[in-house]
Amino acid sequence: MPVIRGQFPLIAILGYSSADFYEPQKGRKEMPRIDGGRVVADLKRLADFGRYKTGVHRPTYSPVDVESRHWLVGKLRDATDPGCAGLGIDVAAWADEEGHYQSFLGSHSFTGVLSEEQIDRVQGRDDGTPLREALQRAGFAGRPRERVEPGRYVGYLEAHIEQGDTLDTTGLRIGVVEAIVGIWNYLVRLEGEQNHAGTTRMVRRKDAGVAMVRLATRIHDAFPEIAGPRTVWTIGRMLIEPNAPSVIPGHAEMQVQFRDADPERLALFEKTLHELVGEADRAGPCRVAVEPMTHSEPRPMDPGFQAQIEAAAERHAPGMHMRLPSAAGHDAAVLSYRMPAGMMFIPSLGGISHHWSEDSKEDDIVLGAQVFADAATRILRAA
């Protein structure tokens, strides 16, 4: 969508499409009509940057990522002002929602919560490259950072694939996001006694690996008893040391994560995790401790924005939309601390995400772009 500067613009993300506004005979402005063919063509061209199998691999500030950003800037410079007086939209392409350096790096910077000292400390998760060095290589070092201007924006609107299978399995086509879940992460450490796997009798072993597996099983058995309808939890990282075939592990650790849109539910999960760790520590033979890593609080989306997205969805896909929470984190949560924010989803085929086979139907992409453009227009006209 073209960047349209106005006194009170909306900041938005819309899959790099463009909208064609038109004037009816009576001079009354109608809703925008998007060019669906251009939307799909632009997305296919964007997918050429870092193409991997049927997907894309484009790590933040890698050469191919930087190239794709320059391509986008070129597309926006080529876009013509549609002359829709009174409406204004700024387009954002945030950096590092995925956390190659730090999750939501771009939106945190824009909203003023990322300090220069933090930038100095951040390193890449894959190879330890300092963020300052990555910015230098990308050609961005020394540039002034964009910061949100108080009072400038009506709000923020974001379009995204669902990344889950709710829309896909129900046959619905548009999701109106009610809230973005909180994500709480914990590190559980287990200390045993490293020793020889052949000479150490079973009765005197303090195997940190065994203790970790047993605790993980207890966690997975206990959490369903306290879960809400959309609570999820994951033990996605487990390590043992020294990780050798003939050595009893003396140290183990795992990361436990749970997500929900209800703060009270998250607090209950935290309490239960601490209780399970305490029981394991008292039972022995290994010492067990837990410490918090990161907490993001659930963020409700603006009710007025939800209503406008829903009205736009009903116009273009009657009865084919639903309200639902986002089970993944998004930049909209970050922006919601500074301005009203809203999100909408289109279906993900099979609910697959964070994998090269992630995909959505072209018809759903075009529909989503049209609903998004309508919703943005409604929000701006109501402001």
Contacts in CASP RR format, 6 or more apart in sequence:
PFRMAT RR
TARGET T0000
AUTHOR 0000-0000-0000
METHOD contacts of the structure
MODEL  1
MPVIRGQFPLIAILGYSSADFYEPQKGRKEMPRIDGGRVVADLKRLADFG
RYKTGVHRPTYSPVDVESRHWLVGKLRDATDPGCAGLGIDVAAWADEEGH
YQSFLGSHSFTGVLSEEQIDRVQGRDDGTPLREALQRAGFAGRPRERVEP
GRYVGYLEAHIEQGDTLDTTGLRIGVVEAIVGIWNYLVRLEGEQNHAGTT
RMVRRKDAGVAMVRLATRIHDAFPEIAGPRTVWTIGRMLIEPNAPSVIPG
HAEMQVQFRDADPERLALFEKTLHELVGEADRAGPCRVAVEPMTHSEPRP
MDPGFQAQIEAAAERHAPGMHMRLPSAAGHDAAVLSYRMPAGMMFIPSLG
GISHHWSEDSKEDDIVLGAQVFADAATRILRAA
1 12 0 8 1.000
1 14 0 8 1.000
1 17 0 8 1.000
1 18 0 8 1.000
1 19 0 8 1.000
1 79 0 8 1.000
1 89 0 8 1.000
1 91 0 8 1.000
1 373 0 8 1.000
1 376 0 8 1.000
2 18 0 8 1.000
2 19 0 8 1.000
2 76 0 8 1.000
2 79 0 8 1.000
2 80 0 8 1.000
2 81 0 8 1.000
2 82 0 8 1.000
2 89 0 8 1.000
2 91 0 8 1.000
3 76 0 8 1.000
3 79 0 8 1.000
3 89 0 8 1.000
3 90 0 8 1.000
3 91 0 8 1.000
4 81 0 8 1.000
4 82 0 8 1.000
4 83 0 8 1.000
4 84 0 8 1.000
4 87 0 8 1.000
4 88 0 8 1.000
4 89 0 8 1.000
4 90 0 8 1.000
5 88 0 8 1.000
5 90 0 8 1.000
6 86 0 8 1.000
6 87 0 8 1.000
6 88 0 8 1.000
8 88 0 8 1.000
8 151 0 8 1.000
8 152 0 8 1.000
8 153 0 8 1.000
8 154 0 8 1.000
8 380 0 8 1.000
8 383 0 8 1.000
9 88 0 8 1.000
9 89 0 8 1.000
9 90 0 8 1.000
9 152 0 8 1.000
9 153 0 8 1.000
9 154 0 8 1.000
9 380 0 8 1.000
10 88 0 8 1.000
10 89 0 8 1.000
10 90 0 8 1.000
10 153 0 8 1.000
10 154 0 8 1.000
10 155 0 8 1.000
10 156 0 8 1.000
10 157 0 8 1.000
10 376 0 8 1.000
10 379 0 8 1.000
10 380 0 8 1.000
11 89 0 8 1.000
11 90 0 8 1.000
11 91 0 8 1.000
11 92 0 8 1.000
11 153 0 8 1.000
11 155 0 8 1.000
11 156 0 8 1.000
11 157 0 8 1.000
11 335 0 8 1.000
11 339 0 8 1.000
12 89 0 8 1.000
12 90 0 8 1.000
12 91 0 8 1.000
12 92 0 8 1.000
12 156 0 8 1.000
12 157 0 8 1.000
12 158 0 8 1.000
12 159 0 8 1.000
12 372 0 8 1.000
12 376 0 8 1.000
13 91 0 8 1.000
13 92 0 8 1.000
13 93 0 8 1.000
13 94 0 8 1.000
13 157 0 8 1.000
13 158 0 8 1.000
13 159 0 8 1.000
13 160 0 8 1.000
13 331 0 8 1.000
14 91 0 8 1.000
14 159 0 8 1.000
14 369 0 8 1.000
14 372 0 8 1.000
14 373 0 8 1.000
14 376 0 8 1.000
15 39 0 8 1.000
15 42 0 8 1.000
15 43 0 8 1.000
15 159 0 8 1.000
15 369 0 8 1.000
16 39 0 8 1.000
16 42 0 8 1.000
16 43 0 8 1.000
16 46 0 8 1.000
16 72 0 8 1.000
16 75 0 8 1.000
17 34 0 8 1.000
17 35 0 8 1.000
17 36 0 8 1.000
17 38 0 8 1.000
17 39 0 8 1.000
17 42 0 8 1.000
17 369 0 8 1.000
17 373 0 8 1.000
18 34 0 8 1.000
18 35 0 8 1.000
18 38 0 8 1.000
18 39 0 8 1.000
18 79 0 8 1.000
19 32 0 8 1.000
19 33 0 8 1.000
19 34 0 8 1.000
19 35 0 8 1.000
19 82 0 8 1.000
19 373 0 8 1.000
20 32 0 8 1.000
20 33 0 8 1.000
20 34 0 8 1.000
20 35 0 8 1.000
20 82 0 8 1.000
21 29 0 8 1.000
21 32 0 8 1.000
21 33 0 8 1.000
21 82 0 8 1.000
21 83 0 8 1.000
21 84 0 8 1.000
22 30 0 8 1.000
22 33 0 8 1.000
23 29 0 8 1.000
23 30 0 8 1.000
24 30 0 8 1.000
29 84 0 8 1.000
31 315 0 8 1.000
31 373 0 8 1.000
31 374 0 8 1.000
31 377 0 8 1.000
32 82 0 8 1.000
32 84 0 8 1.000
32 373 0 8 1.000
32 374 0 8 1.000
32 377 0 8 1.000
33 370 0 8 1.000
34 366 0 8 1.000
34 369 0 8 1.000
34 370 0 8 1.000
34 373 0 8 1.000
36 366 0 8 1.000
36 369 0 8 1.000
36 370 0 8 1.000
37 366 0 8 1.000
39 365 0 8 1.000
39 366 0 8 1.000
39 369 0 8 1.000
40 362 0 8 1.000
40 365 0 8 1.000
40 366 0 8 1.000
42 75 0 8 1.000
43 365 0 8 1.000
45 71 0 8 1.000
46 68 0 8 1.000
46 71 0 8 1.000
46 72 0 8 1.000
47 55 0 8 1.000
47 56 0 8 1.000
49 56 0 8 1.000
49 58 0 8 1.000
49 64 0 8 1.000
49 65 0 8 1.000
49 67 0 8 1.000
49 68 0 8 1.000
49 71 0 8 1.000
50 56 0 8 1.000
50 57 0 8 1.000
50 58 0 8 1.000
50 64 0 8 1.000
50 68 0 8 1.000
52 356 0 8 1.000
53 356 0 8 1.000
53 357 0 8 1.000
54 356 0 8 1.000
54 357 0 8 1.000
54 359 0 8 1.000
55 356 0 8 1.000
55 357 0 8 1.000
55 358 0 8 1.000
55 359 0 8 1.000
56 356 0 8 1.000
57 356 0 8 1.000
58 64 0 8 1.000
58 65 0 8 1.000
58 68 0 8 1.000
59 65 0 8 1.000
59 100 0 8 1.000
59 126 0 8 1.000
60 95 0 8 1.000
60 96 0 8 1.000
60 98 0 8 1.000
60 99 0 8 1.000
60 100 0 8 1.000
60 101 0 8 1.000
60 105 0 8 1.000
60 134 0 8 1.000
61 95 0 8 1.000
61 96 0 8 1.000
61 100 0 8 1.000
61 101 0 8 1.000
61 134 0 8 1.000
61 135 0 8 1.000
61 137 0 8 1.000
61 138 0 8 1.000
61 140 0 8 1.000
65 138 0 8 1.000
66 138 0 8 1.000
66 139 0 8 1.000
69 93 0 8 1.000
72 93 0 8 1.000
76 91 0 8 1.000
86 380 0 8 1.000
87 377 0 8 1.000
87 380 0 8 1.000
87 381 0 8 1.000
88 380 0 8 1.000
89 376 0 8 1.000
89 380 0 8 1.000
90 153 0 8 1.000
92 107 0 8 1.000
92 110 0 8 1.000
92 331 0 8 1.000
94 104 0 8 1.000
94 105 0 8 1.000
94 106 0 8 1.000
94 107 0 8 1.000
94 110 0 8 1.000
94 331 0 8 1.000
95 105 0 8 1.000
95 106 0 8 1.000
95 109 0 8 1.000
96 102 0 8 1.000
96 103 0 8 1.000
96 104 0 8 1.000
96 105 0 8 1.000
96 106 0 8 1.000
97 103 0 8 1.000
97 104 0 8 1.000
97 107 0 8 1.000
97 329 0 8 1.000
97 330 0 8 1.000
97 331 0 8 1.000
99 105 0 8 1.000
99 125 0 8 1.000
100 124 0 8 1.000
100 125 0 8 1.000
100 126 0 8 1.000
101 122 0 8 1.000
101 123 0 8 1.000
101 124 0 8 1.000
101 125 0 8 1.000
101 131 0 8 1.000
101 134 0 8 1.000
102 108 0 8 1.000
102 114 0 8 1.000
102 118 0 8 1.000
102 122 0 8 1.000
102 131 0 8 1.000
104 331 0 8 1.000
104 333 0 8 1.000
104 334 0 8 1.000
105 114 0 8 1.000
105 122 0 8 1.000
105 131 0 8 1.000
106 114 0 8 1.000
106 331 0 8 1.000
107 331 0 8 1.000
107 334 0 8 1.000
107 335 0 8 1.000
108 114 0 8 1.000
108 334 0 8 1.000
109 145 0 8 1.000
109 146 0 8 1.000
109 147 0 8 1.000
110 145 0 8 1.000
110 146 0 8 1.000
110 147 0 8 1.000
110 148 0 8 1.000
110 335 0 8 1.000
111 148 0 8 1.000
111 334 0 8 1.000
111 335 0 8 1.000
111 337 0 8 1.000
111 338 0 8 1.000
112 147 0 8 1.000
112 148 0 8 1.000
113 334 0 8 1.000
119 131 0 8 1.000
119 132 0 8 1.000
120 130 0 8 1.000
120 131 0 8 1.000
120 132 0 8 1.000
122 130 0 8 1.000
122 131 0 8 1.000
123 129 0 8 1.000
123 130 0 8 1.000
123 131 0 8 1.000
124 130 0 8 1.000
124 131 0 8 1.000
124 134 0 8 1.000
132 141 0 8 1.000
135 141 0 8 1.000
135 142 0 8 1.000
148 338 0 8 1.000
148 339 0 8 1.000
153 339 0 8 1.000
154 339 0 8 1.000
154 340 0 8 1.000
154 379 0 8 1.000
154 380 0 8 1.000
154 383 0 8 1.000
155 302 0 8 1.000
155 305 0 8 1.000
155 335 0 8 1.000
155 339 0 8 1.000
155 340 0 8 1.000
155 341 0 8 1.000
155 379 0 8 1.000
156 332 0 8 1.000
156 335 0 8 1.000
156 336 0 8 1.000
156 339 0 8 1.000
156 340 0 8 1.000
156 341 0 8 1.000
156 342 0 8 1.000
157 305 0 8 1.000
157 341 0 8 1.000
157 342 0 8 1.000
157 343 0 8 1.000
157 344 0 8 1.000
157 372 0 8 1.000
157 375 0 8 1.000
157 376 0 8 1.000
157 379 0 8 1.000
158 330 0 8 1.000
158 331 0 8 1.000
158 332 0 8 1.000
158 341 0 8 1.000
158 342 0 8 1.000
158 343 0 8 1.000
158 344 0 8 1.000
159 343 0 8 1.000
159 344 0 8 1.000
159 345 0 8 1.000
159 346 0 8 1.000
159 368 0 8 1.000
159 369 0 8 1.000
159 372 0 8 1.000
160 326 0 8 1.000
160 330 0 8 1.000
160 343 0 8 1.000
160 344 0 8 1.000
160 345 0 8 1.000
160 346 0 8 1.000
161 345 0 8 1.000
161 346 0 8 1.000
161 347 0 8 1.000
161 348 0 8 1.000
161 353 0 8 1.000
161 358 0 8 1.000
161 360 0 8 1.000
162 168 0 8 1.000
162 175 0 8 1.000
162 324 0 8 1.000
162 345 0 8 1.000
162 346 0 8 1.000
162 347 0 8 1.000
162 348 0 8 1.000
162 351 0 8 1.000
163 327 0 8 1.000
163 328 0 8 1.000
163 348 0 8 1.000
163 351 0 8 1.000
163 353 0 8 1.000
163 354 0 8 1.000
164 327 0 8 1.000
164 348 0 8 1.000
164 350 0 8 1.000
164 351 0 8 1.000
164 352 0 8 1.000
164 353 0 8 1.000
165 348 0 8 1.000
165 350 0 8 1.000
165 351 0 8 1.000
166 172 0 8 1.000
166 322 0 8 1.000
166 324 0 8 1.000
167 173 0 8 1.000
167 174 0 8 1.000
167 175 0 8 1.000
167 322 0 8 1.000
167 324 0 8 1.000
167 345 0 8 1.000
167 346 0 8 1.000
167 347 0 8 1.000
167 348 0 8 1.000
168 347 0 8 1.000
168 348 0 8 1.000
168 349 0 8 1.000
168 350 0 8 1.000
168 351 0 8 1.000
169 350 0 8 1.000
170 322 0 8 1.000
171 320 0 8 1.000
171 347 0 8 1.000
172 319 0 8 1.000
172 320 0 8 1.000
172 321 0 8 1.000
172 322 0 8 1.000
172 347 0 8 1.000
173 317 0 8 1.000
173 320 0 8 1.000
173 321 0 8 1.000
173 346 0 8 1.000
173 347 0 8 1.000
173 364 0 8 1.000
173 367 0 8 1.000
173 368 0 8 1.000
174 309 0 8 1.000
174 313 0 8 1.000
174 317 0 8 1.000
174 320 0 8 1.000
174 321 0 8 1.000
174 322 0 8 1.000
174 344 0 8 1.000
174 345 0 8 1.000
174 346 0 8 1.000
174 367 0 8 1.000
174 368 0 8 1.000
174 371 0 8 1.000
175 313 0 8 1.000
175 321 0 8 1.000
175 322 0 8 1.000
175 323 0 8 1.000
175 324 0 8 1.000
175 344 0 8 1.000
175 345 0 8 1.000
175 346 0 8 1.000
176 306 0 8 1.000
176 309 0 8 1.000
176 310 0 8 1.000
176 313 0 8 1.000
176 321 0 8 1.000
176 322 0 8 1.000
176 323 0 8 1.000
176 324 0 8 1.000
176 344 0 8 1.000
177 301 0 8 1.000
177 306 0 8 1.000
177 323 0 8 1.000
177 324 0 8 1.000
177 325 0 8 1.000
177 326 0 8 1.000
177 332 0 8 1.000
177 342 0 8 1.000
177 343 0 8 1.000
177 344 0 8 1.000
177 345 0 8 1.000
178 261 0 8 1.000
178 300 0 8 1.000
178 301 0 8 1.000
178 306 0 8 1.000
178 323 0 8 1.000
178 324 0 8 1.000
178 325 0 8 1.000
179 261 0 8 1.000
179 298 0 8 1.000
179 299 0 8 1.000
179 300 0 8 1.000
179 301 0 8 1.000
179 325 0 8 1.000
179 326 0 8 1.000
180 261 0 8 1.000
180 298 0 8 1.000
180 299 0 8 1.000
180 301 0 8 1.000
180 325 0 8 1.000
180 326 0 8 1.000
180 328 0 8 1.000
180 329 0 8 1.000
180 330 0 8 1.000
180 332 0 8 1.000
180 333 0 8 1.000
180 336 0 8 1.000
180 343 0 8 1.000
181 230 0 8 1.000
181 259 0 8 1.000
181 260 0 8 1.000
181 261 0 8 1.000
181 298 0 8 1.000
181 325 0 8 1.000
181 326 0 8 1.000
181 327 0 8 1.000
181 328 0 8 1.000
181 329 0 8 1.000
182 259 0 8 1.000
182 260 0 8 1.000
182 261 0 8 1.000
182 266 0 8 1.000
182 295 0 8 1.000
182 296 0 8 1.000
182 297 0 8 1.000
182 298 0 8 1.000
182 299 0 8 1.000
182 329 0 8 1.000
183 257 0 8 1.000
183 258 0 8 1.000
183 259 0 8 1.000
183 294 0 8 1.000
183 295 0 8 1.000
183 296 0 8 1.000
183 329 0 8 1.000
184 257 0 8 1.000
184 258 0 8 1.000
184 259 0 8 1.000
184 266 0 8 1.000
184 269 0 8 1.000
184 270 0 8 1.000
184 292 0 8 1.000
184 294 0 8 1.000
184 295 0 8 1.000
184 296 0 8 1.000
185 255 0 8 1.000
185 256 0 8 1.000
185 257 0 8 1.000
185 292 0 8 1.000
185 293 0 8 1.000
185 294 0 8 1.000
185 295 0 8 1.000
186 255 0 8 1.000
186 256 0 8 1.000
186 257 0 8 1.000
186 270 0 8 1.000
186 273 0 8 1.000
186 290 0 8 1.000
186 291 0 8 1.000
186 292 0 8 1.000
186 293 0 8 1.000
187 253 0 8 1.000
187 254 0 8 1.000
187 255 0 8 1.000
187 290 0 8 1.000
187 291 0 8 1.000
187 293 0 8 1.000
188 212 0 8 1.000
188 215 0 8 1.000
188 253 0 8 1.000
188 254 0 8 1.000
188 255 0 8 1.000
188 256 0 8 1.000
188 277 0 8 1.000
188 288 0 8 1.000
188 289 0 8 1.000
188 290 0 8 1.000
189 251 0 8 1.000
189 252 0 8 1.000
189 253 0 8 1.000
189 288 0 8 1.000
189 289 0 8 1.000
189 290 0 8 1.000
189 291 0 8 1.000
190 208 0 8 1.000
190 209 0 8 1.000
190 211 0 8 1.000
190 212 0 8 1.000
190 215 0 8 1.000
190 251 0 8 1.000
190 252 0 8 1.000
190 253 0 8 1.000
190 286 0 8 1.000
190 287 0 8 1.000
190 288 0 8 1.000
191 208 0 8 1.000
191 250 0 8 1.000
191 251 0 8 1.000
191 286 0 8 1.000
191 287 0 8 1.000
191 288 0 8 1.000
192 206 0 8 1.000
192 207 0 8 1.000
192 208 0 8 1.000
192 211 0 8 1.000
192 249 0 8 1.000
192 250 0 8 1.000
192 251 0 8 1.000
192 285 0 8 1.000
192 286 0 8 1.000
192 287 0 8 1.000
193 205 0 8 1.000
193 206 0 8 1.000
193 248 0 8 1.000
193 250 0 8 1.000
194 241 0 8 1.000
194 242 0 8 1.000
194 247 0 8 1.000
194 248 0 8 1.000
194 249 0 8 1.000
194 250 0 8 1.000
194 251 0 8 1.000
195 205 0 8 1.000
195 247 0 8 1.000
195 248 0 8 1.000
195 250 0 8 1.000
196 246 0 8 1.000
196 247 0 8 1.000
196 248 0 8 1.000
197 245 0 8 1.000
197 246 0 8 1.000
197 247 0 8 1.000
197 248 0 8 1.000
198 246 0 8 1.000
200 248 0 8 1.000
205 248 0 8 1.000
205 285 0 8 1.000
206 248 0 8 1.000
206 250 0 8 1.000
206 285 0 8 1.000
206 286 0 8 1.000
207 248 0 8 1.000
207 249 0 8 1.000
207 250 0 8 1.000
207 286 0 8 1.000
208 240 0 8 1.000
208 241 0 8 1.000
208 249 0 8 1.000
208 250 0 8 1.000
208 251 0 8 1.000
208 252 0 8 1.000
208 286 0 8 1.000
209 240 0 8 1.000
209 249 0 8 1.000
209 250 0 8 1.000
209 252 0 8 1.000
211 252 0 8 1.000
211 280 0 8 1.000
211 284 0 8 1.000
211 285 0 8 1.000
211 286 0 8 1.000
211 288 0 8 1.000
212 238 0 8 1.000
212 240 0 8 1.000
212 252 0 8 1.000
212 253 0 8 1.000
212 254 0 8 1.000
214 280 0 8 1.000
215 276 0 8 1.000
215 277 0 8 1.000
215 280 0 8 1.000
215 288 0 8 1.000
216 235 0 8 1.000
216 238 0 8 1.000
216 254 0 8 1.000
218 276 0 8 1.000
218 279 0 8 1.000
218 280 0 8 1.000
219 233 0 8 1.000
219 235 0 8 1.000
219 256 0 8 1.000
219 273 0 8 1.000
219 276 0 8 1.000
220 233 0 8 1.000
220 235 0 8 1.000
222 272 0 8 1.000
222 276 0 8 1.000
223 231 0 8 1.000
223 233 0 8 1.000
223 258 0 8 1.000
223 269 0 8 1.000
223 272 0 8 1.000
226 265 0 8 1.000
226 268 0 8 1.000
226 269 0 8 1.000
226 272 0 8 1.000
227 233 0 8 1.000
227 265 0 8 1.000
228 260 0 8 1.000
228 262 0 8 1.000
228 265 0 8 1.000
230 260 0 8 1.000
230 261 0 8 1.000
230 325 0 8 1.000
230 327 0 8 1.000
231 258 0 8 1.000
231 259 0 8 1.000
231 260 0 8 1.000
231 265 0 8 1.000
231 269 0 8 1.000
232 258 0 8 1.000
232 259 0 8 1.000
232 260 0 8 1.000
232 327 0 8 1.000
233 256 0 8 1.000
233 257 0 8 1.000
233 258 0 8 1.000
233 259 0 8 1.000
233 269 0 8 1.000
234 256 0 8 1.000
234 257 0 8 1.000
234 258 0 8 1.000
235 254 0 8 1.000
235 255 0 8 1.000
235 256 0 8 1.000
235 257 0 8 1.000
236 254 0 8 1.000
236 255 0 8 1.000
236 257 0 8 1.000
237 254 0 8 1.000
237 255 0 8 1.000
238 252 0 8 1.000
238 253 0 8 1.000
238 254 0 8 1.000
238 255 0 8 1.000
239 252 0 8 1.000
239 253 0 8 1.000
239 254 0 8 1.000
240 249 0 8 1.000
240 250 0 8 1.000
240 251 0 8 1.000
240 252 0 8 1.000
241 249 0 8 1.000
241 250 0 8 1.000
241 251 0 8 1.000
241 252 0 8 1.000
242 249 0 8 1.000
242 250 0 8 1.000
243 249 0 8 1.000
255 293 0 8 1.000
256 273 0 8 1.000
256 290 0 8 1.000
258 266 0 8 1.000
258 269 0 8 1.000
259 327 0 8 1.000
260 266 0 8 1.000
260 269 0 8 1.000
260 298 0 8 1.000
261 298 0 8 1.000
261 325 0 8 1.000
262 298 0 8 1.000
263 297 0 8 1.000
263 298 0 8 1.000
266 298 0 8 1.000
273 290 0 8 1.000
274 290 0 8 1.000
277 288 0 8 1.000
277 289 0 8 1.000
277 290 0 8 1.000
278 288 0 8 1.000
280 286 0 8 1.000
280 288 0 8 1.000
281 287 0 8 1.000
281 288 0 8 1.000
281 289 0 8 1.000
296 329 0 8 1.000
296 333 0 8 1.000
299 332 0 8 1.000
299 333 0 8 1.000
299 336 0 8 1.000
299 337 0 8 1.000
299 341 0 8 1.000
300 336 0 8 1.000
301 332 0 8 1.000
301 336 0 8 1.000
301 341 0 8 1.000
301 342 0 8 1.000
301 343 0 8 1.000
302 336 0 8 1.000
302 340 0 8 1.000
302 341 0 8 1.000
302 342 0 8 1.000
304 340 0 8 1.000
304 379 0 8 1.000
305 340 0 8 1.000
305 341 0 8 1.000
305 342 0 8 1.000
305 375 0 8 1.000
305 379 0 8 1.000
306 323 0 8 1.000
306 342 0 8 1.000
308 375 0 8 1.000
308 378 0 8 1.000
308 379 0 8 1.000
308 382 0 8 1.000
309 342 0 8 1.000
309 344 0 8 1.000
309 371 0 8 1.000
309 375 0 8 1.000
310 321 0 8 1.000
310 323 0 8 1.000
311 375 0 8 1.000
311 378 0 8 1.000
312 371 0 8 1.000
312 372 0 8 1.000
312 374 0 8 1.000
312 375 0 8 1.000
312 378 0 8 1.000
313 320 0 8 1.000
313 321 0 8 1.000
313 344 0 8 1.000
313 371 0 8 1.000
313 375 0 8 1.000
314 321 0 8 1.000
315 371 0 8 1.000
315 374 0 8 1.000
316 367 0 8 1.000
316 370 0 8 1.000
316 371 0 8 1.000
316 374 0 8 1.000
317 367 0 8 1.000
317 371 0 8 1.000
324 345 0 8 1.000
326 332 0 8 1.000
326 343 0 8 1.000
326 345 0 8 1.000
328 353 0 8 1.000
330 343 0 8 1.000
332 341 0 8 1.000
332 342 0 8 1.000
332 343 0 8 1.000
333 341 0 8 1.000
335 341 0 8 1.000
336 342 0 8 1.000
344 368 0 8 1.000
344 371 0 8 1.000
344 372 0 8 1.000
344 375 0 8 1.000
346 360 0 8 1.000
346 364 0 8 1.000
346 365 0 8 1.000
346 367 0 8 1.000
346 368 0 8 1.000
347 360 0 8 1.000
347 361 0 8 1.000
347 364 0 8 1.000
348 358 0 8 1.000
348 359 0 8 1.000
348 360 0 8 1.000
349 358 0 8 1.000
349 359 0 8 1.000
349 360 0 8 1.000
349 361 0 8 1.000
352 358 0 8 1.000
352 359 0 8 1.000
END
